[in-house]
């Protein structure tokens, strides 16, 4: 199979894809949209895209793609993210003057960088930062990235776990054209995306159906609808029994209150 991800080798999406599909062909794309469309167009079988980070929140562009596109959610993989300081071989932490990485990684490691009075340079992602440091070969320049990235680009780990919040993690969506594919037989959470009709209490009436039919909502988010000012779609995750008569009745009654309702998938 061919697995699409956004970024280059060593990026966190690459690491997640490698752990989910260790024996499959991983194909790099320059952005989330390209990776998503590659699966829609049957160039790839799955796309592995980030949907939420415990530090930075939701990944808005991927949420929009899931609402507007045709792919289904087959599973969710949580990757614990540890930031490490990487340098070229033979260097020492006291030699480092500049650090290159993604803005989030730099922010997460701000206390460590201040302690050593290191200047920061922003990069598109952590893997590109590591690749740049390896290509420069400068012992005064380091990157912040994962252990796997250090191995890929032949860099040394100068300091491990330099991000202040060690519970930092990213959830990745496993997306395909087939809504029935599964990566676990213990799915308890369904994901539904919808817009409501322009009438009083419409959103409350939709959400009340979850509790009425025994579903426990754990996540709700709203996003602007492109092309419709001050209009929004909603993303919810709810725990409950999928595919039962109660489920079917709940969806029927929710659709009555919605302009659009999409059952994205379950995990």
HULIN-V849630 format. One record per residue. N is the residue number from 1. RES is the residue in three letters. PHI is phi as a letter, one per 40 degrees, with the letter a starting at -180 (999 if undefined). NEAR is the number of other C-alpha atoms within 12 Angstrom. Layout:
BEGIN
[[N;RES;PHI;NEAR] [N;RES;PHI;NEAR]]
END
This chain:
BEGIN
[[1;UNK;999;18] [2;UNK;b;25] [3;UNK;b;36] [4;UNK;c;44] [5;UNK;a;45] [6;UNK;b;36] [7;UNK;h;32] [8;UNK;b;29] [9;UNK;d;34] [10;UNK;h;33] [11;UNK;c;41] [12;UNK;c;40] [13;UNK;c;47] [14;UNK;c;37] [15;UNK;c;37] [16;UNK;c;37] [17;UNK;c;40] [18;UNK;c;28] [19;UNK;c;21] [20;UNK;c;28] [21;UNK;b;26] [22;UNK;c;15] [23;UNK;b;12] [24;UNK;b;17] [25;UNK;c;20] [26;UNK;c;33] [27;UNK;b;32] [28;UNK;c;30] [29;UNK;b;28] [30;UNK;c;22] [31;UNK;a;26] [32;UNK;c;31] [33;UNK;c;28] [34;UNK;c;26] [35;UNK;c;37] [36;UNK;c;45] [37;UNK;c;33] [38;UNK;d;32] [39;UNK;c;33] [40;UNK;d;26] [41;UNK;c;20] [42;UNK;g;21] [43;UNK;c;22] [44;UNK;b;29] [45;UNK;c;32] [46;UNK;b;39] [47;UNK;b;53] [48;UNK;b;54] [49;UNK;b;51] [50;UNK;c;42] [51;UNK;b;35] [52;UNK;a;26] [53;UNK;b;26] [54;UNK;c;23] [55;UNK;c;22] [56;UNK;b;20] [57;UNK;g;17] [58;UNK;c;26] [59;UNK;c;24] [60;UNK;d;24] [61;UNK;c;24] [62;UNK;c;35] [63;UNK;d;36] [64;UNK;c;29] [65;UNK;c;33] [66;UNK;c;40] [67;UNK;c;35] [68;UNK;c;26] [69;UNK;c;25] [70;UNK;b;25] [71;UNK;c;39] [72;UNK;b;38] [73;UNK;c;44] [74;UNK;b;33] [75;UNK;i;36] [76;UNK;b;34] [77;UNK;b;32] [78;UNK;b;29] [79;UNK;b;31] [80;UNK;c;24] [81;UNK;b;35] [82;UNK;b;29] [83;UNK;c;42] [84;UNK;b;39] [85;UNK;c;43] [86;UNK;b;49] [87;UNK;b;45] [88;UNK;c;32] [89;UNK;c;23] [90;UNK;g;19] [91;UNK;c;24] [92;UNK;b;22] [93;UNK;d;31] [94;UNK;c;20] [95;UNK;c;20] [96;UNK;c;29] [97;UNK;b;24] [98;UNK;b;30] [99;UNK;b;42] [100;UNK;b;41] [101;UNK;a;39] [102;UNK;c;28] [103;UNK;d;23] [104;UNK;c;30] [105;UNK;c;42] [106;UNK;c;36] [107;UNK;c;26] [108;UNK;c;31] [109;UNK;b;35] [110;UNK;d;25] [111;UNK;c;17] [112;UNK;c;28] [113;UNK;c;33] [114;UNK;c;18] [115;UNK;d;13] [116;UNK;b;21] [117;UNK;f;17] [118;UNK;c;27] [119;UNK;c;22] [120;UNK;b;29] [121;UNK;b;27] [122;UNK;c;24] [123;UNK;b;24] [124;UNK;c;24] [125;UNK;a;34] [126;UNK;c;45] [127;UNK;c;40] [128;UNK;c;31] [129;UNK;c;42] [130;UNK;c;46] [131;UNK;c;36] [132;UNK;c;33] [133;UNK;c;38] [134;UNK;c;29] [135;UNK;c;19] [136;UNK;c;19] [137;UNK;g;23] [138;UNK;c;24] [139;UNK;c;27] [140;UNK;b;26] [141;UNK;b;37] [142;UNK;b;47] [143;UNK;b;56] [144;UNK;b;56] [145;UNK;a;52] [146;UNK;c;45] [147;UNK;c;32] [148;UNK;c;31] [149;UNK;c;38] [150;UNK;d;37] [151;UNK;c;22] [152;UNK;c;23] [153;UNK;b;33] [154;UNK;g;23] [155;UNK;b;39] [156;UNK;c;33] [157;UNK;c;31] [158;UNK;c;30] [159;UNK;a;30] [160;UNK;b;24] [161;UNK;f;26] [162;UNK;c;32] [163;UNK;c;30] [164;UNK;c;23] [165;UNK;c;23] [166;UNK;c;18] [167;UNK;c;18] [168;UNK;c;26] [169;UNK;a;27] [170;UNK;b;29] [171;UNK;c;31] [172;UNK;b;38] [173;UNK;c;43] [174;UNK;b;45] [175;UNK;b;45] [176;UNK;a;39] [177;UNK;c;28] [178;UNK;b;21] [179;UNK;c;23] [180;UNK;c;21] [181;UNK;c;22] [182;UNK;b;20] [183;UNK;b;22] [184;UNK;a;17] [185;UNK;b;13] [186;UNK;b;15] [187;UNK;c;24] [188;UNK;b;23] [189;UNK;b;29] [190;UNK;b;35] [191;UNK;b;39] [192;UNK;b;41] [193;UNK;b;40] [194;UNK;a;39] [195;UNK;b;34] [196;UNK;b;30] [197;UNK;c;23] [198;UNK;c;14] [199;UNK;a;14] [200;UNK;d;11] [201;UNK;g;14] [202;UNK;c;22] [203;UNK;c;29] [204;UNK;c;17] [205;UNK;c;22] [206;UNK;c;35] [207;UNK;c;36] [208;UNK;c;21] [209;UNK;c;28] [210;UNK;c;32] [211;UNK;c;20] [212;UNK;c;20] [213;UNK;b;27] [214;UNK;g;20] [215;UNK;b;27] [216;UNK;b;23] [217;UNK;c;26] [218;UNK;b;20] [219;UNK;a;21] [220;UNK;a;20] [221;UNK;b;26] [222;UNK;b;24] [223;UNK;b;29] [224;UNK;c;21] [225;UNK;c;23] [226;UNK;c;15] [227;UNK;g;8] [228;UNK;b;11] [229;UNK;c;10] [230;UNK;g;12] [231;UNK;b;18] [232;UNK;b;25] [233;UNK;b;32] [234;UNK;b;33] [235;UNK;b;37] [236;UNK;b;34] [237;UNK;b;30] [238;UNK;a;32] [239;UNK;c;25] [240;UNK;i;27] [241;UNK;c;23] [242;UNK;c;27] [243;UNK;g;18] [244;UNK;c;13] [245;UNK;c;12] [246;UNK;c;20] [247;UNK;c;25] [248;UNK;c;18] [249;UNK;c;19] [250;UNK;c;29] [251;UNK;c;32] [252;UNK;d;19] [253;UNK;c;22] [254;UNK;c;33] [255;UNK;d;27] [256;UNK;c;21] [257;UNK;c;27] [258;UNK;b;28] [259;UNK;c;22] [260;UNK;a;24] [261;UNK;b;27] [262;UNK;b;31] [263;UNK;c;34] [264;UNK;c;37] [265;UNK;i;38] [266;UNK;a;35] [267;UNK;a;35]]
END
